[in-house]
Amino acid sequence: MEQIIQTLARELGRAEEHVNNVVKLIDEGATIPFIARYRKELHGSMDDQLLRELADRLQYLRNLDTRKAEVTGSIENQGKLTEELAAAIAEAATLAEVEDLYRPYKQKRRTRATIAREKGLEPLAALAFDFGPAVNMEQLAWDYIDPEKGVDTAEDALQGASDIIAELISDDADIRKELRELYLRRAVLVSKAAAKEPEDSVYRLYYDFKQPVSRLQGYQVLAVNRGEREDILKVSVELDLETAHIAVRRAVVPNRAAMDFVRSAADDAYDRLIQPSMEREIRNTLTDQANEGAIHMFALNLKPLLMQPPVKGKVTMGLDPGYRMGCKVAVVDGTGKVLDTTVVYPTHGDRKKAECITVLSALIKKHGVEHIAIGNGTASRETEQMAVELIKKVGGGVSYMIVSEAGASVYSASKLAAEEFPQFDVNLRSAVSIARRLQDPLAELVKIDPKAIGVGQYQHDMPQVRLSETLDGVVEDCVNAVGVDANTASPSLLQRVSGLTAATAKNLVKYREENGVFTTRKQLLKVPKLGPKAFEQCAGFIRVPESQSVLDNTGVHPESYAAAEKLLAECGYTLADVKAGNIAELKTKAEAIGYEALSEACGAGAPTLADIVKELSKPGRDPRDELPPPILRTDVMEAKDLKPGMELQGTVRNVIDFGVFVDIGVHQDGLVHISKLPQRVRHPSELLSVGDVVTVWVVEVDEKKKRISLTMKKPG
């Protein structure tokens, strides 16, 4: 374990003491959000992303240690473990290195080499494969002819010896390591169309594609993999044959007793055994790297999407567009409670469209609707045009926004939606979800499997367990960064809180329904199955606005309440001042005294006290309120209205390896290629995130292919 701590500290550039503390906290069952927020002194204020990286790497290194022990034990049981081999296994830095060392000792299916050994040809192979004076293998082979064992000729004996040597070379860990590095440096991935005359498809770029392995982008790897699975592409990894042969020969031929014979066996080892397995391994490595990159990108996109600023406290109308089944409508109040529902048919001719506008106008006036959320799926364009006419008819005062409906249908058909809205059919539930996504994206999107939210690439091709773990971690971090209201939060939101499970979240809601609203954080301990450990983990992230203590509506953890009161006293304030909002100078006074001095007086660390000051300055604060608000529109534009050079405001909808997609209000997101970003970056995520409001200029519009090219570099 000490070695693992040292490795983690070196890789992350952190003190061993801090890393060791984090490992202990993880092993004790503490969650990453809790560690990140409330144990800063123990880990030197690492953020949640770095802590998750540490946790992932810790798991890998522990798995590596377990595998090392298994391999060492297996070889020892065979009576073949030497001190040198044991040391090599112990020093191996990756699972691949461990497997290379284990390869010669693995139980194999019958190979050409095992058959040759059964025929008694191992001594002949040893003669050729040994150091010493030159030998004539043809002459030596005569001594091994044995028709009873199936060795009828000298050529049979030589072939068997060559097979044994080839397998020994193939199983050599050092040779495999060198070739692996050579492949990663100099091999080329080649993709060709499987058909002689391929049809035009999304894979056309890969019909005759070559790229050095070292320069491959993750999205290229995932694209050719999918094209290969669909039998549209044929893919291979190629390394110059002579270069590979020389690398293998260099390792085994010099000073051997039978140089030509061993050289021939070495070439056979590469061609027949090493090359196919190396190609599989390199393909797997490229895929693993591409998967990790795509999962990381998905996580990067998901976080700002979940953290989009809410449009709070406004009566909102949700429109789920459709052709045959009509447009589903739901009106919800400022808290998301459903006030009204209906179905209209704006795409069924002018008469029906006029009826639709009349019905929706009445609903807007009846309930005081201020915003309209329109799903971006089928018939969205026609519904948006109708909404603009509707806004004009009611005389303004209403704005609309196109909302991603990714996952809405999944949610509306789920057991969760059925429990929440048993009185509505599936389609109306979707309209409610769309309205609520505008009001509070986080609270609504937590009800949906993160994979269905649609801000990634090739998510269905990813290792699903790994993808789910990563995305669930992002959701958990977002929910805990914002905090949840104990008296209004849904079970879906609560179960994402640090320390709570689906069962304890349901128990909390049930307790609330049976006993009335929570009036203190301590009451959480009365919730069935929510014990002291769970309370420690969750309490700081759950707000109780109805509490008499203002601290219960902040991110200050109950364990630090005494420290918070001492801090206030040292700065000349009381909790009453916090409640009244009369602590404008708190931060200035705390900094004047100094956090180190306050730390001694309050019995809490400086990072914790700095967080307490931030929380007390704005009780009930929502970090999302500090972000730029979403763009709400009152008029509609179409792709045909766009002209090169036109300046527009847009919202980043997706960040991918080669650029960003921006919603500019014309139903078709435009692409800002990485080369069109305002400054050079290795990856667009270094500059932009989902939800960013940006200024773009139109470069080109291709209406037939539905492509809009944008730039963020001001023309001229």
C-alpha positions in Angstrom: 0.0 0.0 0.0 2.9 2.3 0.7 4.2 1.9 -2.8 0.7 2.7 -4.2 0.6 5.9 -2.1 4.0 6.9 -3.4 3.0 6.2 -7.0 -0.2 8.2 -6.7 1.6 11.1 -5.0 4.2 11.2 -7.8 1.7 11.0 -10.6 -0.7 13.6 -9.2 2.1 15.9 -7.9 0.6 15.8 -4.4 2.0 15.2 -0.9 2.1 11.6 0.2 0.3 12.6 3.4 -2.6 14.2 1.5 -2.9 11.2 -0.8 -2.8 8.8 2.2 -5.6 10.8 3.9 -7.8 10.6 0.8 -7.3 6.8 0.5 -8.2 6.4 4.2 -11.4 8.5 3.7 -12.4 6.5 0.6 -11.8 3.2 2.5 -14.0 4.5 5.3 -16.9 5.0 2.9 -16.6 8.8 2.4 -17.9 10.1 -0.9 -15.9 12.3 -3.3 -18.2 15.4 -2.9 -17.9 15.1 0.9 -14.1 14.7 0.8 -13.8 17.6 -1.6 -16.0 20.0 0.3 -15.5 19.1 4.0 -12.0 17.6 4.4 -9.9 20.1 2.6 -7.3 20.3 5.3 -6.7 16.6 5.0 -6.0 16.6 1.3 -4.7 20.1 0.5 -7.8 21.4 -1.2 -7.9 19.0 -4.2 -11.0 19.5 -6.3 -13.6 16.8 -7.0 -12.2 16.1 -10.5 -8.7 15.4 -9.2 -10.1 13.3 -6.3 -12.0 11.1 -8.8 -8.9 10.7 -10.8 -7.1 9.6 -7.7 -9.9 7.2 -6.8 -9.8 5.7 -10.4 -6.1 5.3 -10.4 -6.2 3.8 -6.8 -8.6 1.1 -8.1 -6.3 0.4 -11.1 -3.2 0.1 -8.9 -5.0 -2.2 -6.4 -6.2 -4.4 -9.3 -2.6 -4.4 -10.6 -1.4 -5.6 -7.2 -4.0 -8.3 -7.0 -3.1 -9.5 -10.5 0.6 -9.5 -9.6 -0.2 -11.7 -6.6 -2.3 -14.1 -8.7 0.4 -14.4 -11.4 3.2 -14.9 -8.9 1.2 -17.6 -7.1 0.4 -19.4 -10.3 4.1 -19.5 -11.4 5.2 -20.5 -8.0 2.7 -23.4 -8.0 4.3 -24.6 -11.2 7.7 -24.6 -9.5 9.1 -22.1 -12.0 9.3 -18.9 -10.0 12.8 -17.4 -9.8 14.0 -14.4 -7.9 14.5 -12.4 -11.1 11.0 -13.2 -12.4 9.4 -12.4 -9.0 11.3 -9.0 -9.0 10.2 -8.3 -12.6 6.6 -9.0 -11.8 6.8 -6.8 -8.6 8.3 -3.9 -10.6 5.8 -4.1 -13.6 4.0 -0.8 -13.9 1.0 -2.0 -16.1 -1.3 -4.9 -16.4 0.1 -5.5 -19.9 3.6 -5.9 -18.6 2.4 -8.4 -16.0 0.6 -10.4 -18.7 3.7 -10.4 -20.9 5.7 -11.9 -18.0 3.0 -14.4 -17.3 2.6 -15.4 -21.0 5.2 -18.3 -21.1 3.6 -19.9 -17.9 0.0 -19.6 -19.0 -1.8 -22.8 -19.7 -2.1 -22.8 -23.5 -4.3 -24.7 -25.9 -2.3 -27.2 -28.0 -0.1 -25.2 -30.3 2.5 -26.3 -32.9 5.1 -25.8 -30.3 3.4 -28.0 -27.7 3.0 -30.7 -30.3 6.7 -30.4 -31.1 7.6 -30.8 -27.4 5.4 -33.9 -27.2 7.5 -35.3 -30.1 10.7 -34.8 -28.0 12.1 -31.9 -30.1 12.8 -29.4 -27.3 16.5 -30.4 -27.0 17.0 -29.8 -30.7 15.5 -26.3 -30.3 17.7 -25.7 -27.3 20.8 -26.5 -29.4 19.9 -23.9 -32.0 18.7 -21.3 -29.5 21.8 -21.5 -27.3 25.0 -19.5 -27.3 28.1 -21.3 -28.5 30.0 -22.4 -31.6 28.1 -22.7 -34.8 26.2 -25.9 -35.4 24.8 -27.6 -38.5 21.1 -28.0 -37.7 20.4 -30.3 -40.6 23.0 -32.9 -39.3 21.7 -32.6 -35.8 18.1 -33.1 -36.9 18.8 -36.7 -38.0 19.2 -37.7 -34.4 15.6 -36.7 -33.7 13.9 -38.7 -36.4 11.3 -41.0 -34.7 8.4 -42.3 -36.8 6.6 -43.5 -33.7 6.4 -39.9 -32.5 5.5 -38.6 -35.9 8.9 -37.3 -36.8 9.4 -39.0 -40.1 12.2 -36.8 -41.6 14.9 -34.3 -40.7 12.7 -31.6 -42.1 9.9 -32.6 -39.6 12.4 -32.3 -36.8 13.6 -28.9 -37.9 10.1 -27.6 -38.4 9.2 -28.7 -34.8 12.3 -27.1 -33.4 11.5 -23.9 -35.3 8.0 -23.9 -33.9 9.3 -24.2 -30.4 11.8 -21.3 -30.9 9.1 -19.2 -32.5 6.8 -19.6 -29.5 9.7 -18.8 -27.1 10.4 -15.6 -29.0 6.7 -14.7 -29.1 6.4 -15.2 -25.3 9.4 -13.0 -24.5 8.2 -10.0 -22.5 11.1 -7.7 -23.5 10.5 -8.4 -27.2 6.8 -7.7 -26.9 7.5 -4.5 -24.9 9.9 -3.2 -27.6 7.5 -4.1 -30.4 4.5 -2.5 -28.6 6.5 0.8 -28.3 7.5 0.4 -32.0 3.9 0.0 -33.1 2.8 3.0 -31.1 5.6 5.1 -32.7 5.6 3.9 -36.3 2.6 1.8 -37.2 -0.2 3.1 -39.4 -3.9 2.5 -39.1 -5.4 1.7 -42.6 -9.1 1.7 -43.4 -10.6 0.8 -46.7 -14.2 0.3 -48.0 -15.3 -3.3 -47.7 -17.2 -3.1 -51.0 -15.6 -2.7 -54.4 -18.0 0.1 -55.2 -19.1 1.5 -51.9 -22.2 3.7 -51.6 -22.0 7.2 -50.1 -22.3 7.0 -46.3 -21.2 8.7 -43.1 -18.0 6.6 -43.4 -16.9 7.9 -46.8 -13.9 9.7 -45.2 -12.6 6.3 -44.2 -13.0 4.5 -47.5 -9.3 5.1 -48.2 -7.8 6.3 -44.9 -4.3 6.1 -43.5 -3.1 7.7 -40.3 0.0 7.1 -38.1 -1.2 5.4 -34.9 0.7 8.2 -33.0 -1.5 10.9 -34.6 -4.9 9.2 -34.5 -7.8 11.1 -33.0 -10.2 9.3 -30.7 -13.2 10.1 -32.9 -11.4 8.5 -35.9 -10.8 5.3 -34.0 -14.4 5.1 -32.8 -15.7 5.8 -36.4 -13.6 3.1 -38.1 -14.5 0.6 -35.3 -18.2 1.2 -35.9 -17.7 1.1 -39.7 -15.9 -2.2 -39.3 -18.7 -3.6 -37.1 -21.3 -2.6 -39.7 -19.2 -4.4 -42.4 -18.7 -1.2 -44.3 -15.0 -0.9 -43.6 -12.0 -3.2 -43.4 -9.4 -2.0 -40.9 -5.8 -3.0 -40.2 -2.8 -1.8 -38.3 0.4 -2.0 -40.5 4.0 -1.8 -39.5 6.8 -2.0 -42.1 7.7 -5.7 -42.2 11.4 -5.3 -42.5 11.5 -2.9 -39.5 9.6 -5.4 -37.4 11.7 -8.3 -38.4 14.9 -6.4 -37.6 13.6 -5.5 -34.2 12.9 -9.2 -33.4 16.1 -10.5 -34.9 18.2 -8.0 -33.0 16.8 -9.4 -29.8 17.5 -13.1 -30.5 20.0 -13.7 -33.3 23.5 -12.4 -32.3 26.0 -15.1 -31.2 23.4 -17.9 -31.5 24.7 -21.4 -32.4 22.6 -21.5 -35.5 22.1 -17.9 -36.7 20.3 -18.5 -40.0 17.9 -21.1 -38.4 17.1 -18.8 -35.5 16.7 -15.8 -37.8 14.1 -17.8 -39.9 12.3 -18.8 -36.7 12.3 -15.2 -35.5 10.6 -14.1 -38.7 8.1 -16.8 -38.3 7.5 -15.8 -34.7 6.6 -12.3 -35.8 4.6 -13.2 -38.9 2.6 -16.0 -37.4 2.3 -15.3 -33.7 3.4 -11.8 -32.7 1.9 -9.6 -35.5 -1.7 -10.8 -35.2 -1.7 -10.5 -31.4 0.1 -7.2 -31.5 -2.4 -5.8 -34.0 -5.3 -6.9 -31.7 -3.5 -5.3 -28.7 -2.8 -2.0 -30.5 -6.4 -1.9 -31.7 -7.6 -2.6 -28.2 -5.2 0.1 -26.8 -6.4 2.7 -29.3 -10.0 1.8 -28.6 -9.5 2.0 -24.8 -7.8 5.4 -25.2 -10.6 6.6 -27.5 -13.2 5.4 -25.1 -11.6 7.1 -22.2 -11.3 10.3 -24.2 -14.9 10.1 -25.3 -16.1 9.4 -21.8 -14.1 12.3 -20.5 -15.5 14.5 -23.2 -19.1 13.4 -22.4 -18.4 14.2 -18.7 -17.0 17.6 -19.6 -20.2 18.4 -21.7 -22.6 17.0 -19.2 -21.4 19.1 -16.2 -22.2 22.5 -17.8 -25.4 21.2 -19.2 -26.6 20.1 -15.7 -25.3 23.4 -14.3 -27.3 25.6 -16.7 -28.8 28.6 -15.0 -32.4 27.9 -14.0 -35.2 30.2 -15.0 -36.7 30.2 -11.5 -40.2 31.1 -10.3 -41.8 31.7 -13.7 -45.0 30.0 -14.9 -43.8 28.0 -17.9 -45.5 26.3 -20.8 -43.9 23.1 -22.2 -44.5 22.1 -25.8 -43.6 18.6 -26.9 -43.9 18.9 -30.8 -45.3 16.2 -33.0 -47.0 15.6 -36.3 -49.5 12.8 -36.2 -50.1 12.8 -32.4 -50.2 16.6 -32.2 -48.3 18.9 -29.9 -48.5 18.0 -26.2 -48.9 21.0 -23.9 -48.3 21.3 -20.1 -48.4 24.5 -18.0 -46.4 24.4 -14.7 -46.2 27.0 -12.0 -43.0 28.5 -10.6 -42.3 25.4 -8.5 -42.9 22.9 -11.4 -46.4 21.9 -10.2 -48.7 21.0 -13.2 -51.5 23.6 -13.7 -53.0 22.5 -17.0 -52.5 20.1 -19.9 -53.9 19.8 -23.4 -53.0 18.6 -27.0 -53.1 20.9 -30.0 -52.4 20.3 -33.7 -50.5 23.2 -35.2 -49.2 21.1 -38.2 -52.7 19.9 -39.3 -53.5 22.8 -41.6 -54.2 26.6 -41.1 -57.6 26.1 -39.4 -56.1 23.7 -36.8 -53.1 26.1 -36.3 -55.4 29.0 -35.7 -57.4 26.9 -33.1 -54.1 26.0 -31.5 -53.1 29.7 -31.1 -56.5 30.5 -29.6 -56.3 27.6 -27.1 -52.7 28.5 -26.1 -53.5 32.2 -25.8 -56.2 31.4 -23.4 -53.9 29.2 -21.3 -51.2 32.0 -21.3 -53.7 34.5 -20.0 -55.4 32.2 -17.5 -52.2 31.1 -15.8 -49.9 34.1 -16.4 -47.4 32.1 -18.6 -44.1 34.0 -19.0 -41.9 31.5 -20.8 -42.5 28.8 -23.4 -40.1 25.7 -23.6 -40.2 24.0 -27.0 -38.7 20.5 -27.4 -36.2 20.3 -30.3 -37.5 17.0 -31.8 -39.9 16.2 -34.6 -42.0 19.2 -35.8 -40.0 21.6 -33.6 -39.5 24.0 -36.5 -43.3 24.3 -37.2 -44.1 24.6 -33.5 -41.5 27.4 -33.1 -43.1 29.3 -35.9 -46.5 28.9 -34.3 -45.1 30.0 -31.0 -43.8 33.3 -32.5 -47.3 34.0 -34.0 -48.8 33.1 -30.6 -46.5 35.6 -28.8 -47.5 38.3 -31.2 -51.2 37.6 -30.7 -51.0 37.8 -26.9 -49.2 41.2 -27.3 -45.7 40.1 -26.1 -44.5 39.7 -22.5 -43.8 36.0 -23.3 -40.5 34.6 -24.6 -39.5 31.1 -25.7 -36.5 28.8 -25.7 -35.8 25.6 -27.7 -35.0 22.9 -25.1 -33.2 19.7 -25.8 -35.7 16.9 -25.3 -33.0 14.2 -25.3 -34.1 11.4 -22.9 -37.6 13.0 -22.4 -39.3 10.0 -24.0 -37.2 7.6 -22.0 -38.2 9.4 -18.8 -41.9 9.8 -19.7 -42.2 6.0 -20.3 -40.3 5.1 -17.1 -41.6 3.7 -13.8 -40.5 6.9 -12.1 -42.6 9.1 -14.4 -45.6 6.8 -13.9 -45.2 7.2 -10.1 -44.9 11.0 -10.4 -47.8 11.5 -12.9 -50.1 8.5 -12.8 -53.0 10.7 -14.1 -51.2 11.7 -17.4 -50.4 9.6 -20.4 -46.8 9.2 -21.6 -46.9 12.1 -24.1 -48.1 14.7 -21.6 -45.4 13.7 -19.1 -42.9 14.5 -21.7 -44.3 18.1 -22.1 -44.1 18.5 -18.3 -40.5 17.4 -18.4 -39.7 19.9 -21.2 -41.2 22.8 -19.2 -39.3 21.9 -16.1 -36.0 21.6 -18.0 -36.2 25.3 -18.6 -37.1 26.0 -15.0 -34.4 23.8 -13.3 -32.4 21.7 -15.7 -30.5 19.9 -12.9 -33.6 18.8 -11.0 -35.2 17.5 -14.1 -32.3 15.9 -15.9 -31.3 13.8 -12.8 -34.4 11.7 -13.5 -32.9 10.5 -16.8 -30.0 8.1 -17.4 -27.1 10.4 -18.1 -26.3 8.4 -21.2 -29.6 9.4 -22.7 -29.0 13.2 -22.4 -27.1 13.3 -25.7 -24.0 15.4 -25.3 -21.4 12.8 -26.2 -20.1 10.9 -29.2 -20.5 7.2 -29.8 -21.9 6.7 -26.3 -23.6 3.4 -27.2 -20.1 2.1 -28.2 -18.5 2.9 -24.9 -17.9 0.4 -22.1 -21.3 0.9 -20.4 -20.2 0.3 -16.8 -17.3 2.7 -17.1 -19.5 5.3 -18.8 -22.2 5.0 -16.2 -19.7 5.3 -13.3 -18.2 8.5 -14.8 -21.4 10.2 -15.7 -23.0 9.3 -12.3 -20.0 10.9 -10.7 -20.6 14.1 -12.7 -24.3 14.2 -11.7 -23.3 13.6 -8.1 -20.8 16.4 -8.1 -23.3 18.8 -9.7 -26.2 18.0 -7.3 -23.9 18.4 -4.3 -22.3 21.6 -5.6 -25.8 23.2 -5.9 -27.3 21.6 -2.8 -30.9 20.4 -2.4 -34.0 21.6 -0.4 -35.0 18.9 2.1 -38.6 20.0 1.8 -39.1 20.2 -2.0 -36.5 17.9 -3.6 -37.7 14.8 -5.4 -36.4 11.3 -4.6 -34.5 11.4 -7.9 -32.6 14.4 -6.8 -32.1 13.3 -3.2 -30.6 10.0 -4.1 -27.7 11.8 -5.8 -26.8 13.6 -2.6 -23.6 12.4 -0.9 -24.4 9.6 1.6 -28.0 8.9 0.4 -29.3 6.0 -1.5 -32.5 5.4 -3.5 -34.0 3.8 -0.4 -33.0 6.6 2.1 -34.1 9.2 -0.4 -37.6 7.6 -0.6 -37.7 7.3 3.2 -36.9 11.0 3.5 -39.7 12.0 1.2 -42.1 9.6 3.0 -41.1 11.1 6.4 -41.7 14.6 5.0 -45.1 13.6 3.7 -46.1 12.0 7.0 -44.6 14.5 9.5 -44.7 17.8 7.7 -41.7 19.9 6.5 -38.3 19.6 8.1 -37.5 22.5 10.4 -34.0 21.5 11.3 -31.1 19.5 9.8 -31.0 17.3 12.9 -34.4 16.0 12.0 -32.8 14.1 9.1 -31.5 11.6 11.7 -35.2 10.6 12.3 -35.5 9.4 8.7 -35.5 5.5 8.8 -32.1 4.0 7.7 -30.5 7.4 7.7 -27.9 6.9 10.4 -25.0 9.0 11.8 -22.6 8.0 9.0 -25.1 8.9 6.2 -25.9 12.1 8.1 -22.3 13.1 8.2 -22.0 12.6 4.5 -25.3 14.3 3.4 -26.1 17.0 6.0 -23.9 19.8 4.5 -25.5 19.3 1.1 -29.1 19.4 2.2 -30.7 22.8 2.9 -33.6 23.4 5.3 -34.9 27.0 4.5 -37.7 26.6 7.0 -35.2 26.2 9.9 -34.9 28.8 12.7 -31.1 28.5 12.3 -29.8 30.3 9.2 -26.9 27.8 9.2 -29.3 25.0 8.2 -29.8 26.9 4.9 -26.2 27.1 4.0 -23.4 24.8 2.9 -21.8 25.0 6.4 -21.6 21.5 7.8 -23.3 20.9 11.2 -19.9 19.8 12.5 -18.6 23.3 11.9 -21.6 25.3 13.4 -19.6 26.1 16.5 -16.6 27.3 14.4 -19.0 29.4 12.3 -20.4 31.2 15.4 -16.9 31.8 16.7 -15.8 33.2 13.4 -18.8 35.6 13.4 -18.0 36.7 17.0 -14.3 37.3 16.1 -15.5 39.5 13.3 -18.1 41.3 15.4 -21.2 39.6 14.0 -23.9 37.2 15.2 -26.2 34.7 13.4 -29.0 37.3 13.6 -26.8 39.6 11.4 -26.4 36.7 8.9 -30.2 36.2 8.8 -30.7 40.0 8.3 -28.1 40.1 5.6 -26.0 42.7 7.6 -22.6 41.1 7.1 -21.3 42.9 4.0 -17.9 43.4 5.6 -17.5 39.8 6.8 -15.0 38.7 4.2 -12.9 41.9 4.5 -12.8 41.6 8.3 -11.9 37.9 8.2 -9.0 38.6 5.7 -7.8 41.5 7.9 -7.6 39.2 10.9 -6.1 36.4 8.8 -7.4 32.9 8.4 -4.5 31.4 10.1 -5.2 33.4 13.3 -8.9 32.7 13.0 -8.1 29.0 12.6 -6.6 28.9 16.1 -9.5 30.9 17.6 -12.2 28.9 15.9 -10.7 25.4 16.0 -11.2 24.8 12.2 -8.8 24.9 9.3 -8.2 28.0 7.1 -9.8 26.4 4.0 -12.9 25.5 6.0 -13.2 29.0 7.4 -12.9 30.5 4.0 -15.7 28.3 2.8 -17.8 29.3 5.8 -17.3 33.0 5.0 -18.5 32.4 1.5 -21.6 30.5 2.6 -22.6 33.0 5.3 -22.3 35.9 2.9 -25.1 34.4 0.8 -27.3 31.9 2.7 -29.2 29.7 0.3 -26.9 30.7 -2.6 -27.2 28.8 -5.9 -23.9 28.8 -7.8 -25.8 28.5 -11.1 -27.2 32.1 -10.5 -23.7 33.5 -11.1 -23.6 32.1 -14.7 -24.8 33.9 -17.8 -28.6 33.4 -18.3 -29.9 31.3 -21.2 -31.0 33.1 -24.4 -34.7 33.5 -24.6 -36.2 34.4 -28.0 -39.3 36.1 -29.3 -38.8 35.8 -33.0 -37.8 32.9 -35.3 -35.2 32.7 -38.1 -34.6 30.0 -40.7 -31.4 28.7 -42.4 -32.4 30.5 -45.6 -32.2 33.8 -43.7 -28.6 33.3 -42.9 -25.9 35.1 -45.0 -22.1 34.8 -44.9 -20.6 37.3 -42.5 -23.9 37.6 -40.4 -23.2 38.1 -36.7 -25.3 36.0 -34.3 -25.5 35.1 -30.6 -25.7 31.4 -29.9 -25.4 28.8 -27.2 -22.9 26.0 -27.2 -24.8 22.7 -27.4 -22.0 20.2 -27.8 -18.2 20.2 -27.6 -16.4 17.5 -29.6 -12.8 16.7 -30.6 -12.9 18.7 -33.8 -15.1 21.7 -32.8 -18.2 22.9 -31.2 -21.9 22.9 -32.2 -23.7 26.1 -31.5 -27.5 26.7 -31.4 -28.1 30.0 -33.3 -31.9 29.6 -33.3 -32.5 28.1 -36.7 -33.2 24.5 -35.7 -29.9 23.3 -37.1 -26.9 23.7 -34.9 -23.9 25.3 -36.7 -20.4 23.9 -36.4 -17.5 26.0 -35.4 -14.5 23.9 -36.5 -11.5 23.9 -34.2 -9.6 25.9 -36.8 -12.3 28.6 -36.6 -12.1 29.2 -32.8 -10.8 32.6 -31.7 -7.4 31.1 -30.6 -5.4 28.0 -31.2 -6.1 25.2 -28.8 -5.3 21.5 -28.7 -8.9 20.7 -27.8 -12.1 22.9 -28.0 -12.9 22.1 -24.3 -9.9 24.2 -23.3 -11.9 27.2 -24.5 -15.6 26.4 -24.4 -18.2 24.5 -22.4 -21.8 23.4 -23.1 -24.1 26.3 -22.2 -21.7 29.0 -23.0 -23.3 32.0 -24.8 -21.0 33.0 -27.7 -20.8 35.4 -30.7 -20.4 33.7 -34.0 -20.3 34.7 -37.7 -21.8 32.7 -40.6 -19.2 31.2 -43.0 -21.3 29.0 -45.2 -24.8 27.4 -45.3 -25.6 24.2 -47.2 -29.4 23.8 -47.0 -29.4 20.5 -48.9 -27.0 18.8 -46.5 -28.3 20.8 -43.5 -24.9 22.1 -42.7 -24.1 25.5 -41.2 -20.4 26.5 -40.9 -19.6 29.2 -38.3 -16.6 31.0 -37.1 -15.7 32.7 -33.8 -13.0 34.8 -35.6 -14.4 38.2 -36.4 -14.4 38.7 -40.2 -12.1 41.3 -41.6 
